């Protein structure tokens, strides 16, 4: 008497790997067919253009990183400007209090 359950499961993983690899190739071929609508793109041309596409991708990533960095810097500048306004108003109020206390009439009352 054989163990049929074990034999069935032993065969399935191999077939799944083959199907997954085959579906990837089919998907890549479908993508190539979509790109090659008018027959202008072939494998050789695609391989020649790949470094340029890679360069554009890296350039796009740098552009996105630069925009995030500039937004963070702008937020920091706004935060610092608000702090400066608060400190300036505090400086003016303390200065006016000091001027009031330093008057000669206030000194006499003390």
N, CA, C and O atoms as a GROMACS GRO file, in nm:
protein
  440
    1UNK      N    1   0.084  -0.117   0.000
    1UNK     CA    2   0.000   0.000   0.000
    1UNK      C    3   0.089   0.124   0.000
    1UNK      O    4   0.177   0.139   0.085
    2UNK      N    5   0.065   0.212  -0.095
    2UNK     CA    6   0.146   0.333  -0.108
    2UNK      C    7   0.077   0.451  -0.041
    2UNK      O    8  -0.044   0.452  -0.019
    3UNK      N    9   0.159   0.549  -0.010
    3UNK     CA   10   0.107   0.672   0.048
    3UNK      C   11   0.078   0.769  -0.066
    3UNK      O   12   0.169   0.837  -0.115
    4UNK      N   13  -0.045   0.777  -0.109
    4UNK     CA   14  -0.081   0.862  -0.222
    4UNK      C   15  -0.072   1.010  -0.184
    4UNK      O   16  -0.033   1.093  -0.267
    5UNK      N   17  -0.109   1.044  -0.063
    5UNK     CA   18  -0.107   1.183  -0.020
    5UNK      C   19   0.033   1.243  -0.031
    5UNK      O   20   0.050   1.356  -0.078
    6UNK      N   21   0.133   1.166   0.012
    6UNK     CA   22   0.271   1.213   0.007
    6UNK      C   23   0.316   1.229  -0.138
    6UNK      O   24   0.384   1.326  -0.170
    7UNK      N   25   0.280   1.137  -0.224
    7UNK     CA   26   0.319   1.144  -0.365
    7UNK      C   27   0.254   1.263  -0.434
    7UNK      O   28   0.318   1.327  -0.518
    8UNK      N   29   0.131   1.295  -0.403
    8UNK     CA   30   0.064   1.409  -0.466
    8UNK      C   31   0.130   1.540  -0.426
    8UNK      O   32   0.150   1.627  -0.510
    9UNK      N   33   0.163   1.555  -0.299
    9UNK     CA   34   0.226   1.679  -0.253
    9UNK      C   35   0.370   1.691  -0.300
    9UNK      O   36   0.421   1.802  -0.314
   10UNK      N   37   0.433   1.581  -0.324
   10UNK     CA   38   0.570   1.586  -0.372
   10UNK      C   39   0.576   1.636  -0.516
   10UNK      O   40   0.674   1.699  -0.555
   11UNK      N   41   0.473   1.611  -0.593
   11UNK     CA   42   0.472   1.653  -0.733
   11UNK      C   43   0.427   1.797  -0.752
   11UNK      O   44   0.470   1.862  -0.847
   12UNK      N   45   0.344   1.849  -0.664
   12UNK     CA   46   0.287   1.982  -0.681
   12UNK      C   47   0.390   2.096  -0.673
   12UNK      O   48   0.384   2.185  -0.758
   13UNK      N   49   0.482   2.099  -0.577
   13UNK     CA   50   0.575   2.212  -0.571
   13UNK      C   51   0.657   2.230  -0.698
   13UNK      O   52   0.682   2.343  -0.741
   14UNK      N   53   0.699   2.122  -0.758
   14UNK     CA   54   0.776   2.134  -0.881
   14UNK      C   55   0.692   2.197  -0.990
   14UNK      O   56   0.739   2.284  -1.064
   15UNK      N   57   0.568   2.152  -1.002
   15UNK     CA   58   0.482   2.206  -1.106
   15UNK      C   59   0.451   2.353  -1.079
   15UNK      O   60   0.440   2.432  -1.173
   16UNK      N   61   0.435   2.392  -0.952
   16UNK     CA   62   0.408   2.532  -0.919
   16UNK      C   63   0.527   2.620  -0.956
   16UNK      O   64   0.508   2.730  -1.009
   17UNK      N   65   0.646   2.575  -0.928
   17UNK     CA   66   0.764   2.654  -0.962
   17UNK      C   67   0.775   2.672  -1.112
   17UNK      O   68   0.809   2.781  -1.159
   18UNK      N   69   0.746   2.568  -1.186
   18UNK     CA   70   0.752   2.578  -1.330
   18UNK      C   71   0.644   2.672  -1.382
   18UNK      O   72   0.668   2.750  -1.474
   19UNK      N   73   0.525   2.665  -1.324
   19UNK     CA   74   0.416   2.752  -1.367
   19UNK      C   75   0.448   2.897  -1.332
   19UNK      O   76   0.423   2.987  -1.413
   20UNK      N   77   0.503   2.921  -1.213
   20UNK     CA   78   0.537   3.058  -1.172
   20UNK      C   79   0.643   3.117  -1.264
   20UNK      O   80   0.632   3.231  -1.306
   21UNK      N   81   0.746   3.039  -1.294
   21UNK     CA   82   0.852   3.088  -1.382
   21UNK      C   83   0.796   3.110  -1.522
   21UNK      O   84   0.830   3.209  -1.588
   22UNK      N   85   0.713   3.020  -1.567
   22UNK     CA   86   0.653   3.035  -1.700
   22UNK      C   87   0.563   3.155  -1.707
   22UNK      O   88   0.560   3.224  -1.810
   23UNK      N   89   0.488   3.183  -1.602
   23UNK     CA   90   0.398   3.299  -1.602
   23UNK      C   91   0.477   3.429  -1.601
   23UNK      O   92   0.434   3.529  -1.658
   24UNK      N   93   0.592   3.429  -1.536
   24UNK     CA   94   0.677   3.549  -1.537
   24UNK      C   95   0.726   3.578  -1.678
   24UNK      O   96   0.723   3.692  -1.724
   25UNK      N   97   0.770   3.473  -1.746
   25UNK     CA   98   0.817   3.493  -1.883
   25UNK      C   99   0.703   3.537  -1.973
   25UNK      O  100   0.721   3.622  -2.060
   26UNK      N  101   0.585   3.480  -1.953
   26UNK     CA  102   0.470   3.519  -2.033
   26UNK      C  103   0.433   3.664  -2.007
   26UNK      O  104   0.399   3.738  -2.100
   27UNK      N  105   0.440   3.705  -1.882
   27UNK     CA  106   0.410   3.845  -1.848
   27UNK      C  107   0.511   3.939  -1.912
   27UNK      O  108   0.475   4.045  -1.963
   28UNK      N  109   0.638   3.899  -1.909
   28UNK     CA  110   0.742   3.983  -1.971
   28UNK      C  111   0.720   3.991  -2.122
   28UNK      O  112   0.737   4.097  -2.182
   29UNK      N  113   0.684   3.880  -2.182
   29UNK     CA  114   0.658   3.882  -2.327
   29UNK      C  115   0.537   3.967  -2.360
   29UNK      O  116   0.538   4.040  -2.459
   30UNK      N  117   0.432   3.959  -2.277
   30UNK     CA  118   0.315   4.044  -2.300
   30UNK      C  119   0.352   4.191  -2.288
   30UNK      O  120   0.307   4.273  -2.368
   31UNK      N  121   0.435   4.225  -2.190
   31UNK     CA  122   0.478   4.364  -2.173
   31UNK      C  123   0.557   4.410  -2.294
   31UNK      O  124   0.541   4.522  -2.340
   32UNK      N  125   0.645   4.322  -2.345
   32UNK     CA  126   0.724   4.355  -2.463
   32UNK      C  127   0.633   4.374  -2.584
   32UNK      O  128   0.659   4.461  -2.667
   33UNK      N  129   0.528   4.295  -2.595
   33UNK     CA  130   0.434   4.311  -2.706
   33UNK      C  131   0.358   4.442  -2.694
   33UNK      O  132   0.331   4.507  -2.796
   34UNK      N  133   0.324   4.482  -2.574
   34UNK     CA  134   0.254   4.609  -2.554
   34UNK      C  135   0.345   4.724  -2.592
   34UNK      O  136   0.301   4.820  -2.655
   35UNK      N  137   0.471   4.716  -2.553
   35UNK     CA  138   0.567   4.822  -2.586
   35UNK      C  139   0.590   4.825  -2.737
   35UNK      O  140   0.609   4.932  -2.795
   36UNK      N  141   0.589   4.711  -2.798
   36UNK     CA  142   0.620   4.700  -2.940
   36UNK      C  143   0.491   4.704  -3.023
   36UNK      O  144   0.464   4.612  -3.100
   37UNK      N  145   0.413   4.808  -3.008
   37UNK     CA  146   0.285   4.819  -3.077
   37UNK      C  147   0.306   4.836  -3.228
   37UNK      O  148   0.243   4.767  -3.307
   38UNK      N  149   0.393   4.926  -3.267
   38UNK     CA  150   0.413   4.955  -3.409
   38UNK      C  151   0.534   4.885  -3.467
   38UNK      O  152   0.571   4.911  -3.582
   39UNK      N  153   0.597   4.799  -3.392
   39UNK     CA  154   0.714   4.728  -3.443
   39UNK      C  155   0.841   4.812  -3.437
   39UNK      O  156   0.938   4.782  -3.507
   40UNK      N  157   0.842   4.916  -3.356
   40UNK     CA  158   0.958   5.005  -3.348
   40UNK      C  159   1.062   4.956  -3.247
   40UNK      O  160   1.179   4.995  -3.255
   41UNK      N  161   1.020   4.872  -3.153
   41UNK     CA  162   1.110   4.830  -3.046
   41UNK      C  163   1.144   4.683  -3.065
   41UNK      O  164   1.055   4.599  -3.081
   42UNK      N  165   1.273   4.652  -3.063
   42UNK     CA  166   1.315   4.513  -3.063
   42UNK      C  167   1.409   4.490  -2.945
   42UNK      O  168   1.441   4.585  -2.874
   43UNK      N  169   1.453   4.367  -2.924
   43UNK     CA  170   1.534   4.336  -2.806
   43UNK      C  171   1.665   4.412  -2.805
   43UNK      O  172   1.707   4.461  -2.700
   44UNK      N  173   1.731   4.422  -2.920
   44UNK     CA  174   1.860   4.492  -2.925
   44UNK      C  175   1.847   4.637  -2.889
   44UNK      O  176   1.927   4.691  -2.813
   45UNK      N  177   1.744   4.701  -2.943
   45UNK     CA  178   1.723   4.843  -2.913
   45UNK      C  179   1.687   4.860  -2.765
   45UNK      O  180   1.732   4.954  -2.699
   46UNK      N  181   1.606   4.769  -2.713
   46UNK     CA  182   1.567   4.776  -2.573
   46UNK      C  183   1.689   4.761  -2.481
   46UNK      O  184   1.699   4.830  -2.380
   47UNK      N  185   1.780   4.672  -2.516
   47UNK     CA  186   1.901   4.654  -2.436
   47UNK      C  187   1.993   4.776  -2.445
   47UNK      O  188   2.061   4.809  -2.348
   48UNK      N  189   1.994   4.843  -2.560
   48UNK     CA  190   2.077   4.963  -2.574
   48UNK      C  191   2.019   5.079  -2.493
   48UNK      O  192   2.094   5.164  -2.444
   49UNK      N  193   1.889   5.083  -2.479
   49UNK     CA  194   1.823   5.194  -2.411
   49UNK      C  195   1.817   5.174  -2.260
   49UNK      O  196   1.794   5.270  -2.186
   50UNK      N  197   1.838   5.052  -2.213
   50UNK     CA  198   1.827   5.023  -2.069
   50UNK      C  199   1.916   5.110  -1.981
   50UNK      O  200   1.869   5.155  -1.877
   51UNK      N  201   2.042   5.138  -2.016
   51UNK     CA  202   2.122   5.228  -1.930
   51UNK      C  203   2.060   5.368  -1.918
   51UNK      O  204   2.062   5.428  -1.811
   52UNK      N  205   2.004   5.417  -2.028
   52UNK     CA  206   1.941   5.549  -2.025
   52UNK      C  207   1.816   5.546  -1.937
   52UNK      O  208   1.791   5.641  -1.862
   53UNK      N  209   1.738   5.439  -1.946
   53UNK     CA  210   1.620   5.426  -1.861
   53UNK      C  211   1.661   5.417  -1.715
   53UNK      O  212   1.596   5.477  -1.629
   54UNK      N  213   1.768   5.344  -1.687
   54UNK     CA  214   1.819   5.336  -1.550
   54UNK      C  215   1.863   5.474  -1.501
   54UNK      O  216   1.835   5.512  -1.387
   55UNK      N  217   1.932   5.548  -1.587
   55UNK     CA  218   1.976   5.684  -1.552
   55UNK      C  219   1.857   5.772  -1.522
   55UNK      O  220   1.859   5.848  -1.424
   56UNK      N  221   1.752   5.765  -1.604
   56UNK     CA  222   1.633   5.847  -1.580
   56UNK      C  223   1.564   5.808  -1.450
   56UNK      O  224   1.512   5.894  -1.379
   57UNK      N  225   1.564   5.680  -1.418
   57UNK     CA  226   1.504   5.634  -1.293
   57UNK      C  227   1.581   5.689  -1.174
   57UNK      O  228   1.521   5.738  -1.078
   58UNK      N  229   1.713   5.682  -1.178
   58UNK     CA  230   1.796   5.735  -1.068
   58UNK      C  231   1.777   5.886  -1.058
   58UNK      O  232   1.768   5.941  -0.948
   59UNK      N  233   1.771   5.954  -1.172
   59UNK     CA  234   1.749   6.098  -1.172
   59UNK      C  235   1.614   6.133  -1.109
   59UNK      O  236   1.604   6.230  -1.034
   60UNK      N  237   1.511   6.055  -1.140
   60UNK     CA  238   1.380   6.077  -1.080
   60UNK      C  239   1.382   6.058  -0.929
   60UNK      O  240   1.320   6.134  -0.856
   61UNK      N  241   1.455   5.956  -0.883
   61UNK     CA  242   1.466   5.933  -0.739
   61UNK      C  243   1.537   6.049  -0.670
   61UNK      O  244   1.496   6.091  -0.562
   62UNK      N  245   1.643   6.101  -0.732
   62UNK     CA  246   1.711   6.217  -0.676
   62UNK      C  247   1.619   6.338  -0.672
   62UNK      O  248   1.622   6.416  -0.576
   63UNK      N  249   1.537   6.354  -0.775
   63UNK     CA  250   1.443   6.466  -0.780
   63UNK      C  251   1.342   6.456  -0.666
   63UNK      O  252   1.313   6.556  -0.600
   64UNK      N  253   1.289   6.337  -0.642
   64UNK     CA  254   1.193   6.317  -0.534
   64UNK      C  255   1.259   6.342  -0.398
   64UNK      O  256   1.201   6.408  -0.312
   65UNK      N  257   1.380   6.290  -0.379
   65UNK     CA  258   1.452   6.312  -0.253
   65UNK      C  259   1.479   6.461  -0.231
   65UNK      O  260   1.468   6.510  -0.119
   66UNK      N  261   1.514   6.532  -0.338
   66UNK     CA  262   1.541   6.674  -0.327
   66UNK      C  263   1.415   6.750  -0.287
   66UNK      O  264   1.422   6.842  -0.206
   67UNK      N  265   1.301   6.714  -0.343
   67UNK     CA  266   1.177   6.783  -0.307
   67UNK      C  267   1.141   6.758  -0.161
   67UNK      O  268   1.097   6.850  -0.092
   68UNK      N  269   1.160   6.634  -0.112
   68UNK     CA  270   1.132   6.607   0.029
   68UNK      C  271   1.225   6.688   0.119
   68UNK      O  272   1.182   6.742   0.221
   69UNK      N  273   1.351   6.696   0.083
   69UNK     CA  274   1.448   6.771   0.163
   69UNK      C  275   1.412   6.919   0.166
   69UNK      O  276   1.419   6.983   0.271
   70UNK      N  277   1.375   6.975   0.051
   70UNK     CA  278   1.340   7.117   0.048
   70UNK      C  279   1.214   7.145   0.128
   70UNK      O  280   1.205   7.249   0.194
   71UNK      N  281   1.115   7.056   0.123
   71UNK     CA  282   0.994   7.075   0.204
   71UNK      C  283   1.026   7.072   0.352
   71UNK      O  284   0.972   7.152   0.429
   72UNK      N  285   1.114   6.982   0.394
   72UNK     CA  286   1.154   6.974   0.534
   72UNK      C  287   1.226   7.103   0.574
   72UNK      O  288   1.203   7.155   0.684
   73UNK      N  289   1.312   7.154   0.488
   73UNK     CA  290   1.384   7.278   0.518
   73UNK      C  291   1.287   7.395   0.529
   73UNK      O  292   1.302   7.480   0.617
   74UNK      N  293   1.188   7.400   0.441
   74UNK     CA  294   1.089   7.508   0.447
   74UNK      C  295   1.010   7.502   0.578
   74UNK      O  296   0.983   7.605   0.639
   75UNK      N  297   0.973   7.381   0.621
   75UNK     CA  298   0.903   7.366   0.748
   75UNK      C  299   0.989   7.415   0.864
   75UNK      O  300   0.940   7.481   0.956
   76UNK      N  301   1.118   7.382   0.862
   76UNK     CA  302   1.209   7.427   0.968
   76UNK      C  303   1.223   7.579   0.967
   76UNK      O  304   1.230   7.641   1.073
   77UNK      N  305   1.227   7.639   0.849
   77UNK     CA  306   1.238   7.785   0.839
   77UNK      C  307   1.114   7.850   0.897
   77UNK      O  308   1.124   7.948   0.971
   78UNK      N  309   0.996   7.798   0.864
   78UNK     CA  310   0.871   7.853   0.919
   78UNK      C  311   0.867   7.841   1.071
   78UNK      O  312   0.825   7.933   1.141
   79UNK      N  313   0.909   7.726   1.121
   79UNK     CA  314   0.911   7.704   1.266
   79UNK      C  315   1.005   7.804   1.334
   79UNK      O  316   0.970   7.861   1.437
   80UNK      N  317   1.122   7.824   1.277
   80UNK     CA  318   1.219   7.918   1.333
   80UNK      C  319   1.167   8.061   1.326
   80UNK      O  320   1.189   8.139   1.419
   81UNK      N  321   1.098   8.097   1.218
   81UNK     CA  322   1.041   8.231   1.206
   81UNK      C  323   0.936   8.256   1.314
   81UNK      O  324   0.931   8.366   1.371
   82UNK      N  325   0.853   8.155   1.343
   82UNK     CA  326   0.754   8.170   1.450
   82UNK      C  327   0.822   8.188   1.585
   82UNK      O  328   0.780   8.272   1.665
   83UNK      N  329   0.927   8.110   1.611
   83UNK     CA  330   1.000   8.125   1.737
   83UNK      C  331   1.062   8.264   1.750
   83UNK      O  332   1.062   8.323   1.857
   84UNK      N  333   1.115   8.314   1.639
   84UNK     CA  334   1.176   8.448   1.642
   84UNK      C  335   1.070   8.553   1.673
   84UNK      O  336   1.096   8.644   1.751
   85UNK      N  337   0.950   8.541   1.614
   85UNK     CA  338   0.842   8.636   1.644
   85UNK      C  339   0.806   8.633   1.791
   85UNK      O  340   0.789   8.738   1.854
   86UNK      N  341   0.793   8.512   1.847
   86UNK     CA  342   0.759   8.500   1.989
   86UNK      C  343   0.867   8.560   2.077
   86UNK      O  344   0.838   8.631   2.173
   87UNK      N  345   0.992   8.531   2.046
   87UNK     CA  346   1.102   8.583   2.128
   87UNK      C  347   1.112   8.735   2.115
   87UNK      O  348   1.145   8.804   2.212
   88UNK      N  349   1.084   8.788   1.996
   88UNK     CA  350   1.088   8.934   1.978
   88UNK      C  351   0.978   9.000   2.060
   88UNK      O  352   1.003   9.103   2.124
   89UNK      N  353   0.858   8.943   2.059
   89UNK     CA  354   0.750   9.003   2.138
   89UNK      C  355   0.780   8.994   2.288
   89UNK      O  356   0.752   9.087   2.363
   90UNK      N  357   0.839   8.882   2.331
   90UNK     CA  358   0.879   8.870   2.471
   90UNK      C  359   0.986   8.972   2.506
   90UNK      O  360   0.982   9.031   2.614
   91UNK      N  361   1.082   8.994   2.417
   91UNK     CA  362   1.188   9.092   2.439
   91UNK      C  363   1.129   9.232   2.454
   91UNK      O  364   1.170   9.308   2.542
   92UNK      N  365   1.032   9.265   2.369
   92UNK     CA  366   0.973   9.399   2.375
   92UNK      C  367   0.895   9.418   2.504
   92UNK      O  368   0.903   9.525   2.566
   93UNK      N  369   0.821   9.317   2.546
   93UNK     CA  370   0.744   9.330   2.671
   93UNK      C  371   0.837   9.341   2.793
   93UNK      O  372   0.811   9.422   2.882
   94UNK      N  373   0.943   9.262   2.798
   94UNK     CA  374   1.037   9.270   2.910
   94UNK      C  375   1.108   9.405   2.910
   94UNK      O  376   1.132   9.463   3.016
   95UNK      N  377   1.142   9.453   2.794
   95UNK     CA  378   1.210   9.582   2.783
   95UNK      C  379   1.118   9.695   2.831
   95UNK      O  380   1.163   9.786   2.901
   96UNK      N  381   0.990   9.690   2.792
   96UNK     CA  382   0.897   9.796   2.837
   96UNK      C  383   0.876   9.790   2.989
   96UNK      O  384   0.866   9.893   3.055
   97UNK      N  385   0.868   9.667   3.044
   97UNK     CA  386   0.856   9.654   3.190
   97UNK      C  387   0.978   9.712   3.260
   97UNK      O  388   0.965   9.781   3.361
   98UNK      N  389   1.093   9.684   3.208
   98UNK     CA  390   1.216   9.737   3.267
   98UNK      C  391   1.222   9.889   3.259
   98UNK      O  392   1.264   9.955   3.354
   99UNK      N  393   1.179   9.944   3.147
   99UNK     CA  394   1.178  10.090   3.133
   99UNK      C  395   1.080  10.153   3.232
   99UNK      O  396   1.106  10.260   3.288
  100UNK      N  397   0.966  10.086   3.254
  100UNK     CA  398   0.867  10.138   3.349
  100UNK      C  399   0.922  10.135   3.492
  100UNK      O  400   0.903  10.229   3.568
  101UNK      N  401   0.990  10.025   3.526
  101UNK     CA  402   1.045  10.012   3.662
  101UNK      C  403   1.160  10.110   3.682
  101UNK      O  404   1.180  10.157   3.794
  102UNK      N  405   1.234  10.141   3.580
  102UNK     CA  406   1.352  10.228   3.594
  102UNK      C  407   1.318  10.377   3.593
  102UNK      O  408   1.408  10.460   3.606
  103UNK      N  409   1.191  10.414   3.580
  103UNK     CA  410   1.154  10.556   3.586
  103UNK      C  411   1.184  10.610   3.727
  103UNK      O  412   1.184  10.536   3.825
  104UNK      N  413   1.211  10.738   3.731
  104UNK     CA  414   1.246  10.799   3.857
  104UNK      C  415   1.129  10.798   3.955
  104UNK      O  416   1.149  10.781   4.075
  105UNK      N  417   1.009  10.816   3.905
  105UNK     CA  418   0.891  10.814   3.994
  105UNK      C  419   0.869  10.674   4.054
  105UNK      O  420   0.830  10.663   4.170
  106UNK      N  421   0.894  10.571   3.979
  106UNK     CA  422   0.879  10.436   4.031
  106UNK      C  423   0.988  10.405   4.132
  106UNK      O  424   0.964  10.334   4.230
  107UNK      N  425   1.107  10.457   4.109
  107UNK     CA  426   1.216  10.436   4.204
  107UNK      C  427   1.186  10.505   4.337
  107UNK      O  428   1.218  10.452   4.444
  108UNK      N  429   1.124  10.624   4.331
  108UNK     CA  430   1.090  10.695   4.454
  108UNK      C  431   0.984  10.620   4.533
  108UNK      O  432   0.988  10.614   4.655
  109UNK      N  433   0.889  10.564   4.462
  109UNK     CA  434   0.782  10.489   4.530
  109UNK      C  435   0.837  10.364   4.601
  109UNK      O  436   0.784  10.323   4.704
  110UNK      N  437   0.938  10.307   4.548
  110UNK     CA  438   0.997  10.188   4.609
  110UNK      C  439   1.079  10.230   4.729
  110UNK      O  440   1.138  10.145   4.796
   0.00000   0.00000   0.00000
